[in-house]
Structure formats: structure tokens, C-alpha cells
Amino acid sequence: MRYLVQNETYNETSGPILFYAGNEGGIYAFYNNTGFQTDYLSAKFNATVVFAEHRFYGKSMPFGDDSFNKTNGNLAYLNVEQVMEDYVALLT
């Protein structure tokens, strides 16, 4: 899973982590168009911002070129529970 971290204004003693759960697309398109979080909110709250790319989107293909192969059962891992586990693992 690809992810981006922006922590230019982060205060380690009091700043929160703002997490952006990936959408159905590549991570850079969302990161580059979400200045509200990366510029405004991060500075206001001395926060770090973490953007995660959703599995099976962008370049986060868990099975490489076979990720969308309908005959091998890989699409069974494209569900909310699996994605939430990805995010928990990343933030941990």
C-alpha cells in the first residue's frame, strides 16, 4: 500500500494525526487536490497528515498484475474489512 505523510507543521507533544482514507484512484490525485487538509488543517492543529492509497486502486495492487483476475479469487479481498485492516496496520 502506498501512502504519503506530510508533517511539516507537526508538534509531537500536542499535534494529532489527520488520516485520509484512500478513494478509488491514485494517491497523488487526491493528495494534490486536498489543500484543506495538507495546508490549512495541518497548520491550524499542528498536525501530521497521512494519506493512504486504497487497495486495488492506483498502484496499490496486492496481487500485482493478477489483482483483477476473476478466476483466482483475489477480488474477495476487495472489501471494507480488508481495507480497514490495511489502515489499522499503517497507522500502528
Backbone as a printed PyTorch tensor [residue, N CA C, xyz], in Angstrom:
tensor([[[  0.8500,  -1.1770,   0.0000],
         [  0.0000,   0.0000,   0.0000],
         [  0.8940,   1.2370,   0.0000]],

        [[  0.5910,   2.1130,  -0.9300],
         [  1.3360,   3.3690,  -0.9520],
         [  0.6890,   4.3420,   0.0220]],

        [[  1.5130,   5.2150,   0.5940],
         [  0.9960,   6.2500,   1.4860],
         [  1.9210,   7.4580,   1.4270]],

        [[  1.3780,   8.5940,   1.8120],
         [  2.1360,   9.8400,   1.8680],
         [  1.9720,  10.4340,   3.2650]],

        [[  3.0310,  11.0470,   3.7610],
         [  2.9830,  11.7010,   5.0670],
         [  3.4500,  13.1300,   4.8860]],

        [[  2.6610,  14.0570,   5.3790],
         [  3.0210,  15.4770,   5.3690],
         [  3.0750,  15.9120,   6.8250]],

        [[  4.2550,  16.2140,   7.3290],
         [  4.3960,  16.5680,   8.7320],
         [  5.2230,  17.8280,   8.9630]],

        [[  5.1320,  18.7600,   8.0510],
         [  5.9140,  19.9900,   8.1450],
         [  5.5660,  20.8260,   9.3630]],

        [[  4.3180,  20.7950,   9.8000],
         [  3.8930,  21.6290,  10.9250],
         [  3.5740,  20.8010,  12.1680]],

        [[  3.9700,  19.5410,  12.1890],
         [  3.6020,  18.6320,  13.2720],
         [  4.2910,  18.9950,  14.5800]],

        [[  3.5060,  19.0260,  15.6510],
         [  4.0080,  19.2100,  17.0020],
         [  3.8640,  17.8690,  17.7090]],

        [[  4.9780,  17.2130,  18.0160],
         [  4.9460,  15.8510,  18.5600],
         [  4.2670,  15.7530,  19.9170]],

        [[  4.2260,  16.8210,  20.6840],
         [  3.6230,  16.7450,  22.0190],
         [  2.1220,  16.9980,  22.0140]],

        [[  1.6250,  17.7190,  21.0230],
         [  0.1930,  18.0440,  21.0610],
         [ -0.5370,  17.8780,  19.7290]],

        [[  0.1800,  17.6140,  18.6660],
         [ -0.4520,  17.5520,  17.3510],
         [ -1.1000,  16.2100,  17.0600]],

        [[ -2.2680,  16.2280,  16.4450],
         [ -2.9440,  14.9850,  16.0740],
         [ -2.4410,  14.4530,  14.7330]],

        [[ -2.8850,  13.2710,  14.4010],
         [ -2.6650,  12.6970,  13.0800],
         [ -3.9950,  12.7850,  12.3450]],

        [[ -3.9980,  13.4630,  11.2160],
         [ -5.1880,  13.5240,  10.3690],
         [ -5.0090,  12.4670,   9.2870]],

        [[ -5.9640,  11.5610,   9.2030],
         [ -5.8410,  10.4360,   8.2900],
         [ -6.8360,  10.5740,   7.1520]],

        [[ -6.3450,  10.4390,   5.9290],
         [ -7.1820,  10.4940,   4.7370],
         [ -7.2530,   9.1010,   4.1510]],

        [[ -8.4190,   8.4900,   4.2440],
         [ -8.6160,   7.1490,   3.6980],
         [ -8.7300,   7.2390,   2.1800]],

        [[ -7.9970,   6.4050,   1.5030],
         [ -7.9310,   6.4540,   0.0480],
         [ -9.2600,   6.2640,  -0.6530]],

        [[ -9.3350,   6.8640,  -1.7960],
         [-10.5200,   6.7600,  -2.6540],
         [-10.2460,   5.7840,  -3.7870]],

        [[-11.1380,   5.7350,  -4.7250],
         [-10.9890,   4.8290,  -5.8620],
         [-10.1310,   5.4590,  -6.9460]],

        [[ -8.8770,   5.6500,  -6.6410],
         [ -7.9610,   6.2420,  -7.5890],
         [ -6.5650,   6.3170,  -6.9960]],

        [[ -5.6530,   6.8650,  -7.7690],
         [ -4.2750,   7.0020,  -7.3220],
         [ -4.1380,   8.0270,  -6.2100]],

        [[ -3.1570,   7.8370,  -5.3670],
         [ -2.9760,   8.6600,  -4.1750],
         [ -2.6020,  10.1110,  -4.4990]],

        [[ -1.8100,  10.3340,  -5.5250],
         [ -1.3340,  11.6930,  -5.7970],
         [ -2.4470,  12.6170,  -6.2670]],

        [[ -3.4070,  12.1020,  -6.9790],
         [ -4.5230,  12.9430,  -7.4240],
         [ -5.2790,  13.5120,  -6.2330]],

        [[ -5.4840,  12.7090,  -5.2200],
         [ -6.2010,  13.1800,  -4.0290],
         [ -5.3170,  14.0720,  -3.1700]],

        [[ -4.0780,  13.6940,  -3.0010],
         [ -3.1580,  14.4890,  -2.1940],
         [ -2.9810,  15.8920,  -2.7760]],

        [[ -2.7870,  15.9570,  -4.0690],
         [ -2.5450,  17.2500,  -4.7120],
         [ -3.7800,  18.1390,  -4.7710]],

        [[ -4.9510,  17.5960,  -4.5250],
         [ -6.1840,  18.3840,  -4.5780],
         [ -6.8580,  18.5200,  -3.2270]],

        [[ -6.1360,  18.2730,  -2.1590],
         [ -6.7230,  18.3370,  -0.8290],
         [ -5.9260,  19.3060,   0.0360]],

        [[ -5.7760,  20.5040,  -0.4310],
         [ -5.0540,  21.5310,   0.3140],
         [ -5.6940,  21.8840,   1.6350]],

        [[ -6.9900,  21.6600,   1.7690],
         [ -7.6650,  21.9610,   3.0360],
         [ -7.0200,  21.1740,   4.1740]],

        [[ -6.7260,  19.9220,   3.9570],
         [ -6.0740,  19.1150,   4.9920],
         [ -4.5790,  19.3800,   5.0640]],

        [[ -3.9210,  19.3540,   3.9280],
         [ -2.4660,  19.4350,   3.9180],
         [ -1.9400,  20.8250,   4.2520]],

        [[ -2.6710,  21.8400,   3.9260],
         [ -2.2150,  23.2050,   4.1930],
         [ -2.9130,  23.8190,   5.4070]],

        [[ -4.2200,  23.8940,   5.3520],
         [ -4.9740,  24.6040,   6.3890],
         [ -5.0590,  23.8330,   7.7100]],

        [[ -5.6220,  22.6200,   7.6870],
         [ -5.8300,  21.8730,   8.9350],
         [ -4.5160,  21.4700,   9.5990]],

        [[ -3.5440,  21.0640,   8.8040],
         [ -2.2720,  20.6580,   9.4050],
         [ -1.6190,  21.8280,  10.1420]],

        [[ -1.6760,  23.0200,   9.5730],
         [ -1.1070,  24.1910,  10.2340],
         [ -1.9360,  24.6220,  11.4380]],

        [[ -3.2430,  24.6090,  11.3100],
         [ -4.1220,  25.0430,  12.4040],
         [ -3.9610,  24.1710,  13.6450]],

        [[ -3.8330,  22.8660,  13.4460],
         [ -3.7730,  21.9400,  14.5770],
         [ -2.3790,  21.3710,  14.8350]],

        [[ -1.3630,  21.8960,  14.1430],
         [  0.0000,  21.3590,  14.2590],
         [ -0.0060,  19.8510,  14.0520]],

        [[ -0.7020,  19.4270,  13.0200],
         [ -0.9390,  18.0090,  12.7740],
         [ -0.0350,  17.4550,  11.6860]],

        [[  0.0820,  16.1630,  11.7040],
         [  0.6570,  15.4600,  10.5680],
         [ -0.5130,  14.8730,   9.7780]],

        [[ -0.3680,  14.8000,   8.4790],
         [ -1.4260,  14.2720,   7.6220],
         [ -0.8960,  13.0060,   6.9540]],

        [[ -1.6820,  11.9370,   7.0430],
         [ -1.3260,  10.6710,   6.4150],
         [ -2.3870,  10.3530,   5.3650]],

        [[ -1.9510,  10.1640,   4.1390],
         [ -2.8220,   9.7590,   3.0360],
         [ -2.4980,   8.3180,   2.7060]],

        [[ -3.5120,   7.4720,   2.6330],
         [ -3.3050,   6.0730,   2.2700],
         [ -3.9960,   5.7800,   0.9480]],

        [[ -3.3560,   4.9820,   0.1260],
         [ -3.9600,   4.5840,  -1.1290],
         [ -4.7580,   3.3000,  -0.9070]],

        [[ -5.9830,   3.3090,  -1.3380],
         [ -6.9010,   2.1790,  -1.1790],
         [ -6.3940,   0.9810,  -1.9710]],

        [[ -6.4450,  -0.2140,  -1.3600],
         [ -6.0140,  -1.4150,  -2.0850],
         [ -6.8460,  -1.6040,  -3.3490]],

        [[ -6.2320,  -2.1060,  -4.3700],
         [ -6.8020,  -2.3340,  -5.6970],
         [ -7.0020,  -1.0370,  -6.4960]],

        [[ -6.4610,   0.0830,  -6.0250],
         [ -6.5740,   1.3440,  -6.7580],
         [ -5.1980,   1.9850,  -6.8680]],

        [[ -5.0560,   2.8740,  -7.8290],
         [ -3.7590,   3.4810,  -8.0520],
         [ -2.7370,   2.4010,  -8.3710]],

        [[ -1.6320,   2.4120,  -7.6380],
         [ -0.5980,   1.3950,  -7.8290],
         [ -0.5540,   0.3980,  -6.6680]],

        [[ -1.5290,   0.4670,  -5.7780],
         [ -1.5800,  -0.4580,  -4.6350],
         [ -2.3430,  -1.7210,  -5.0150]],

        [[ -1.7050,  -2.5160,  -5.8130],
         [ -2.3050,  -3.7590,  -6.2910],
         [ -1.7340,  -4.9160,  -5.4810]],

        [[ -2.5130,  -5.4990,  -4.5900],
         [ -1.9840,  -6.5180,  -3.6860],
         [ -1.4850,  -7.7870,  -4.3710]],

        [[ -1.9450,  -8.0640,  -5.5710],
         [ -1.5140,  -9.2550,  -6.3030],
         [ -0.8810,  -8.8850,  -7.6360]],

        [[ -0.3540,  -7.6930,  -7.7280],
         [  0.2900,  -7.2350,  -8.9490],
         [ -0.6620,  -7.2670, -10.1300]],

        [[ -0.1780,  -7.7440, -11.2590],
         [ -0.9850,  -7.7850, -12.4780],
         [ -2.1730,  -8.7390, -12.3670]],

        [[ -2.1530,  -9.6460, -11.3980],
         [ -3.2510, -10.5960, -11.2180],
         [ -4.3250, -10.0940, -10.2640]],

        [[ -4.2320,  -8.8640,  -9.8110],
         [ -5.1830,  -8.3480,  -8.8200],
         [ -6.6320,  -8.4330,  -9.2900]],

        [[ -6.8840,  -8.1610, -10.5750],
         [ -8.2560,  -8.1640, -11.0810],
         [ -8.6030,  -9.4220, -11.8800]],

        [[ -7.8110, -10.4510, -11.7340],
         [ -8.0900, -11.7190, -12.3940],
         [ -9.2820, -12.3790, -11.7010]],

        [[-10.3760, -12.5290, -12.4000],
         [-11.6170, -13.0430, -11.8040],
         [-11.5640, -14.5340, -11.5160]],

        [[-10.5990, -15.2410, -12.0440],
         [-10.5720, -16.6930, -11.8670],
         [ -9.7840, -17.1420, -10.6360]],

        [[ -9.0240, -16.2680, -10.0190],
         [ -8.1820, -16.6970,  -8.8960],
         [ -8.7150, -16.2960,  -7.5190]],

        [[ -9.8370, -15.6120,  -7.4650],
         [-10.4410, -15.2630,  -6.1790],
         [ -9.8430, -14.0610,  -5.4770]],

        [[ -8.9260, -13.3620,  -6.1070],
         [ -8.2830, -12.2150,  -5.4600],
         [ -9.2420, -11.0920,  -5.1210]],

        [[-10.2960, -10.9270,  -5.9080],
         [-11.2410,  -9.8360,  -5.6470],
         [-12.0140, -10.0330,  -4.3480]],

        [[-11.9300, -11.1990,  -3.7520],
         [-12.5550, -11.4110,  -2.4410],
         [-11.9180, -10.5180,  -1.3870]],

        [[-10.7090, -10.0340,  -1.6530],
         [-10.0080,  -9.1620,  -0.7160],
         [-10.2810,  -7.6830,  -0.9430]],

        [[-11.1640,  -7.3950,  -1.8570],
         [-11.5770,  -6.0150,  -2.1040],
         [-12.8850,  -5.7960,  -1.3510]],

        [[-12.7450,  -5.5570,  -0.0480],
         [-13.9150,  -5.3420,   0.8030],
         [-13.5510,  -4.3910,   1.9350]],

        [[-14.5440,  -3.8770,   2.5870],
         [-14.3460,  -2.8630,   3.6250],
         [-13.4890,  -3.3940,   4.7690]],

        [[-13.7340,  -4.6110,   5.1990],
         [-12.9890,  -5.1650,   6.3210],
         [-11.4920,  -5.2270,   6.0350]],

        [[-11.1400,  -5.6790,   4.8460],
         [ -9.7320,  -5.7670,   4.4840],
         [ -9.0860,  -4.3830,   4.4010]],

        [[ -9.8100,  -3.4360,   3.8360],
         [ -9.2730,  -2.0820,   3.7070],
         [ -9.0600,  -1.4630,   5.0830]],

        [[-10.0060,  -1.6600,   5.9880],
         [ -9.8570,  -1.1130,   7.3430],
         [ -8.6590,  -1.7450,   8.0520]],

        [[ -8.4310,  -3.0230,   7.8240],
         [ -7.2560,  -3.6650,   8.4120],
         [ -5.9630,  -3.0800,   7.8460]],

        [[ -5.9700,  -2.7460,   6.5630],
         [ -4.8130,  -2.0720,   5.9630],
         [ -4.5250,  -0.7650,   6.6950]],

        [[ -5.5690,   0.0170,   6.9110],
         [ -5.4010,   1.3190,   7.5520],
         [ -4.9370,   1.1800,   8.9970]],

        [[ -5.4640,   0.2180,   9.7190],
         [ -5.0240,  -0.0190,  11.0950],
         [ -3.5420,  -0.3910,  11.1160]],

        [[ -3.1400,  -1.2690,  10.2190],
         [ -1.7280,  -1.6780,  10.1650],
         [ -0.8300,  -0.4890,   9.8350]],

        [[ -1.2480,   0.3380,   8.9110],
         [ -0.4500,   1.5120,   8.5390],
         [ -0.3090,   2.4730,   9.7100]],

        [[ -1.3990,   2.8010,  10.3630],
         [ -1.3440,   3.7760,  11.4560],
         [ -0.6250,   3.2230,  12.6850]],

        [[ -0.7000,   1.9150,  12.8740],
         [  0.0140,   1.3160,  14.0050],
         [  1.5180,   1.4360,  13.7800]]])
